[in-house]
Structures are given as C-alpha cells and as structure tokens.
Amino acid sequence: MGALDGLRVLDLSRVLAGPYCTQMLADHGAEVIKVESPAGDETRGWGPPFLADGTSAYYTNLNRGKKNIVLDLSGPDGRSLLGTLLAGADVVVENFKAGTLARWGWPDETIRAAYPALIHCRITGFGTDGPLGGLPGYDAVLQAYGGLMSVNGEADGPPLRIGVPVVDVVTGVLGFSGILLALHERERSGLGQLVDCSLLDTVISLLHPHSAAWLADGAVPRRTGSAHPSIAPYETFSTVDGLFFVGAGNDRQFAALVEVLGAPGLAADPRFASNADRVRNVGALREELTVLIGQYKRDSLAELLLAKGVPASPVHDIAEAMNAPQVRHREMVVERDGYRGVGVPVKLGRTPGCAAEAPRSPGADTREVLAAAGLAAEEVDDALASGAAHTRLPRPQASG
C-alpha cells in the first residue's frame, strides 16, 4: 500500500506538467484515471523513439500506473460522463486552455458548489487573468519570457534553452506538492480548494540566485557558462579524458582541492584566500586550475577529491548517468515486466512508492471506470454506442 492508497485522481491533463504530477501521485498509491480525447494525448506521437506497441518513449515516461478512459468532451453526453467521474474523485488535475471547463458547464464556482470536497489542480502557462492570462504557454516559451534562457549559455554566446523541460517538470512537482497541501488542509475543514499552478510562476521561482542578486543591486545578471556567478571555483574543466566539474563552496574545500592537485600554496594566495577573493579573481584562478586539472583522468580525480570532501564529478552523458552504480543503487532506473523507466524520486520509509505498470492503451479501462462510477452495463453500452466514450483492447505487451 502506498501513502496515497484510496485517493482517486481524475487526470484531465496532457503533454508534460499535469501528467508528471499525476504520475507522481500514482507512484505513491493513488488511483489515477487518465482521461484522453478520441485524438489522444499528442505526446503519444512525440518520437522517435517509439516502443514496440507504437507509443512514444516520451509518453511512456509520464503516464505509468494510470487507468485509461477515452471520453469525447466536445458533446453533452461526454460532459455528462465527466460530471459523473468528478463526483467520485478526490482530486482533478487539468491543463485546459483557460475557460474551457466553463464553456463545458463547469466554471470554478460550479465545481466548488457541486463538489465541495474536490481538490482542483489547474495548470496554465500564464494564469487565467492579467495581461497574458489565458494565453497558451510551452516550456521553452516560458524559459524565454521568464528570463531563464538569458542566464543559460556561455558568456560570449547566445541565450540557450535548458536541455530538459525544467519548467514543465518543476510545475508538475509543485502541483503534486500543492495537492498534498490541500489534502492536509481538507482533513481539518472537509473542503477542497483550487491549486493554481502556472509555468510563469514556476520559472520565476527558479531564477535563484540571479533574481536575488537583481533585487539586491539592480544589476542584470550575465551568462557564465558552467561557472557560478557567486562561487569559485564552481565550473567545468578539461581532463585528459573528458570534461570534469568541481565545486568548492567554502575555504576548507578549496584548500583540500588544491592540496589534491599538488598546489597547496594557492590556498594562501591572497587572490584566492576567501570565496569573495576567488570570485573577484576568477580568471586567474581558472588559469591555475586549468593546468593542474588537465593532468588528471576524470574518474581518478573524482575519486581523490570526493575522498577529501570536495564536490566533484565527471561530466556524464545520459547513458553514463543512467548506468552509474549509485543511480542503480538508488533504484532510479526501473526494469520490471517488460517496462523500463525512471524510478521514484520521493522515497518514504514505510510506504516507499512503486513505479507500477507501463501506460495503458487509450480506452483500455473505459468500461471498468464507468462501471465503478455507478453506470449500469447498458448505460456503458449506450455511452460507447453514442461515441461519448470509447474503448479499445489493452495494448500488447512490448516484446523482449
């Protein structure tokens, strides 16, 4: 049993932030019912790579452990079925364009009145009001709008999109956290509430320490590549056999670093005596460390530095990271019953969570979900016959 066993979640979301949020809930035991339109979540086709059943790896990594039902919400019959499902849910997560639910007869006030205990998590790009309220937003657009791209990249190069959809992923985590907060408060009040998440709020929250620096002195931060704007050394260097990152966040770590590198006198050099000195003289420091670090192989240097308490690592590619012994020890790669995926990042002692079964085919659980919601067999048949709901056979298991 997971920590959220008995919690029923209606997942009306698509693409990334919402599905990642609900997958985290499913990993910890919630019953998550993913509702897809007849066209399906578009990320099913975001590839290659695709798995043996034709589903994209992108979709698979965000939708495990969920039941799947297909509803056509463009018509009144489908919307009526949605109301039935809302009545039995503890949580609903959606990322429709602002106003969509209202046009379907479910404005916020109606949801609160009809289902007072329901927790409604809404994920949008810019929020629902204000100058940009209701406009669509994608991760990269918000990285640009929110200033995140401006601080990513080399100092003499252009702003760069961060190579993972960090705004979407963190919004999913914040949605997960907000839902847990609302569930905790519901224990006292008996009432649900709106969990309002936007990609804009997320990206602004991610700007530390650059936002704090600008608030303090008004200077617009510059790109520094892999280096940190207020810690030195904290950047990437070249070794004999590849790139290497080292971060000495205090004077003790810096002294240990230069001792390992065979230049202990650098710790007493007045240019490098404190972190503030090292930041002011980062160019000279970089020159010294480039020569010293360039004489080592990356794995052996990492071993020496970590043994002395200096944070350091080879710069791994994705394959190296996913196969790293510590990653496997932490069970962050799951290989079970033909399913391969990323493990559960939130680990609890008694109820640790579980990366459950692979994503289901569209409509694989439509009959079961509607029956559990109280529809008689003939009513389910009528819904299928009218096109308000759809069902398909469960997808074949991936070979090998």
Protein Blocks (a to p, Z undefined) as FASTA:
>chain_A
ZZkgoiacddfbehjlmmmmmmmmmmnopacdddddfkopaklmgccdddfkopafklmm
mmghiacddddfkbmklmmmmmmmmmmpfbdcdfbdehklmmnopafklmmmmmmmbccd
dddfkojedjkgoiacdfklmmmmnommmmgccfklccdddfbdfklmmmmmmmmmmmmm
mmmmmmmnopacdddddfklmmmmmmpcklmmmmmnopacddehjacfkbccddddddfk
bccddddfbfklmmmmmmmnopaklmmpmklmpmklmmmmmmmmmmmmmmmmmmpcfklm
mmmmmmnopacdddddfklmmmpmklmmnopacceehiacdddfbdcfklnopadddddd
ehklmmmmmmmnopafklmmmmmmnomaccdddddddeZZ
